[in-house]
């Protein structure tokens, strides 16, 4: 640790854009190639928000091939590209967050499914970690969360018996956090783009904020 210069790290999780492996729940309303395009757009708009946020470093953790041409511009923009570890989502997040804490005081991790992530939300998450919270979560309408952050090394038990991809992800994580004595800050609920109707909602939201 080098004092306040290495205070904040933001991590973005994303997948290599490959047909049939990204945004598969959109296939009911979109062609495979269109789901890849939507995935890439979501990754890009999330990255743009993170680049506009106050932090000393940004990392893009990829599930898949780091050499995919789509990813090259992110490195130029200021992201460090890193391979996600093997395992379920909990294992991946735990490894990324705890590794980040080896160099930074606070680490925020977001996915690439919530286009409403903004610099204000990122700042609010860091502020929660400044104010006695060990852990910060931004709940999603589907029962999960779109952001997780911490300022202390997280134990493996935080994600014990969490059923990833279900409506109980947030409640199970909060239950584990309480058992571990972790003080948790919760930000206002947001929404993910997972299903065709979510894309329509996203487009309406884009028009509203334009």
Buried (B, 14 or more C-beta within 10 A) or exposed (E): EEEEEEBBBBBBBBBBBEBEBBBEBBBEBBEBEBBBEBBBBBBBBBBBBBBEBEBBBBBBBBBBEBEBEBBEEBEEEEBEBBEBBEEEBBBBBBBBBBBBBEEBBBBBBBBBBBBBBBBEBBBBBBEBBEEEBBBBBBBBEBBBBBBBBBBBEBBEEBBBEBEEBEEBBBEBBBBBBEEBEBBBBBBEEBBBBBBBEBBEEBEEBEEEEE
